[in-house]
Amino acid sequence: MAGNISLIDCFSEKPPSAYFDDSNSDKTGVRHDYGNLYDWLFASLLFQNGMQPIRVLEIGVTMFGEGSGHAFAKMPFVEKFVGLDVNPIGEDFGEKGVFLKVDAYTEQGVESAARYGPYHLLIDDAEHIHDQQVAFFTMYTSLCATPGVMVCEDVPKLTIAKRLKAIKDPSLLHVRVPGSLIASKGKLDNNVLLKTNMIGLAQ
């Protein structure tokens, strides 16, 4: 963070959604409209973290090249970004970013990620299949800081109940993120599962 600009000013001038808009991430645009969700989550996490930068982990970061991983790594309110994927990335994430070429849904993947944790924001944005989305919550909950939020993106509408039943975690929430008309009409319909670990809830 340059000069005497506060984290609040940085956030006000350019929130997370603006960084996604400047990248080729699919978190905003014609596929999804998650920008407003991440603006809200970041505001909540920063407030609970005493306005200190947060650590972010994302599973599935290579499909769109310089996408959300690079956007997260550029945010002044992110202290460290760690991206996991089985495929290599074309360009690294810079000084604040770490890329781990590993299967995230294995013990090796969790152990590799644990070296840089715990994390305030953990995101599953990989292949969006049942077993992986269930494994995300069961395997990575221990790496979720307080305050912390786990976000599982792109949960197929027809399988939400099945996912929730398999994960067996009453603290999980299904959220249908409001989206633009274009994003809402697409084949991917902005459903996410959230697990929150906020200070008031943990006491």
Residue, then its C-alpha position, 0 to 999 in steps of 0.5 A: m500500500a503506497g504512501n499514507i492512503s488508508l485501507i479504507d480509502c483503497f477499498s473505496e477507490k477500488p473495491p474487489s469487483a473493480y479488480f475482477d472487472d480489470s482482469n479476465s476473471d469469470k467472477t464478473g461478466v457474462r458468466h457470473d456476477y460475483g463482484n457484489l458478493y466479494d465486495w461484501l465479504f471483503a468489507s466484512l472480513l476487513f472490519q472483523n480483522g481490524m482493517q488489516p489485510i487478509r490472506v486468500l486461498e483459491i482452488g482453480v486458478t488457471m482456466f482464464g489465464e490472468g484471472s482472479g488469482h492475479a486480481f487478488a494478488k494486486m489488491p492492497f487489502v490482500e496480504k497473501f494470495v495462494g492459488l492451487d491448480v493441477n495445471p501450470i499458470g502462464e504468469d506468476f502472481g507477483e510478490k504477494g502471490v504463491f502458485l502451488k501446482v498440486d491436486a488440492y483435493t489430496e492430503q498433499g494439497v492441504e499440507s502445501a496450502a497449510r504452509y501459508g495459512p490460515y486464510h481469511l477467505l478460501i474459495d473453491d472455483a475448480e471443476h464444480i463437481h460433487d466430490q470436490q465441492v464436498a471435499f473442499f469443506t471437509m478438508y480445508t475448514s481447519l485452514c479457515a482463520t477467525p475471521g474467515v469465510m469459505v466460498c464454494e462457487d458455481v454450485p449447480k442449482l439441481t444439486i444444492a440439497k445433495r451437496l448440503k446433505a453430503i457435507k453435513d454442516p449446519s453452518l453452511l448457507h446457500v446464497r443465490v448471488p444477485g446478478s445482471l440479466i446477462a449473467s442470470k440467463g447463462k448456463l451458470d446461475n450464481n449459486v454459492l455455498l458459504k461457511t462463515n467463521m466470524i468473531g461473534l459466531a465463534q464466541 
